[in-house]
Amino acid sequence: AQSVSQHNHHVILSEAASLELGCNYSYGGTVNLFWYVQYPGQHLQLLLKYFSGDPLVKGIKGFEAEFIKSKFSFNLRKPSVQWSDTAEYFCALASGGSYIPTFGRGTSLIVHP
Amino acid sequence: KAGVTQTPRYLIKTRGQQVTLSCSPISGHRSVSWYQQTPGQGLQFLFEYFSETQRNKGNFPGRFSGRQFSNSRSEMNVSTLELGDSALYLCASSLRGTSGEPYYEQYFGPGTRLTVT
């Protein structure tokens, strides 16, 4: 069975601070990894995805994530956060074994202006 | 292209009642998945429909059911509501290949907020 762990449940930062949200997964085969974001009152939307190739993936709004296979990790990063980045962030895994993505429990990010 | 739409957006029901939620996928998307989102459990997969057939099912009791119509619109039904069913119910649509092979990227609707009192 596949699983996703997000270690940080709540993160509070000041504007311009750097961000790294952890995501670890459990699955032995080929993986497809995603980060979704849910802004207050809005629907879940895709930030970025990794299917294959370059392990450093760039997404929208200046976010990027690095797939490290040896660590089973797919951490999300942003060098300088803005107040508008306040949202819930979800890491998700889909694999050949299960087409249906498994989501982590989410990380709530609050950015103070 | 219009996004995924869900109706209604908010619902308040009483324990023991039943409820039906509706989802219209993005035009051309034939796969519809349903999720339950709660603060404690995050997003949990309910089921997926493709070509009017349930293709995958999560670990939820039989009170939760769904169906899909020929135009890919989907409905989800919860019977005999319990307080613990209070949640945000999300619908997501995605493409599937001509032979039914999955595409992993999903597009989510705004959700239906169900409150059971």
Interface residues (C-beta under 8 A of the other chain):
Chain A: N32 F34 Y36 Q42 H43 L44 Q45 L46 K49 F51 F90 A94 Y99 I100 P101 T102 F103 G104 R105 G106
Chain B: G3 V4 S33 Y35 Q41 G42 L43 Q44 F45 E48 N56 G58 L90 A92 P102 Y104 E105 Q106 Y107 F108 G109 P110 G111
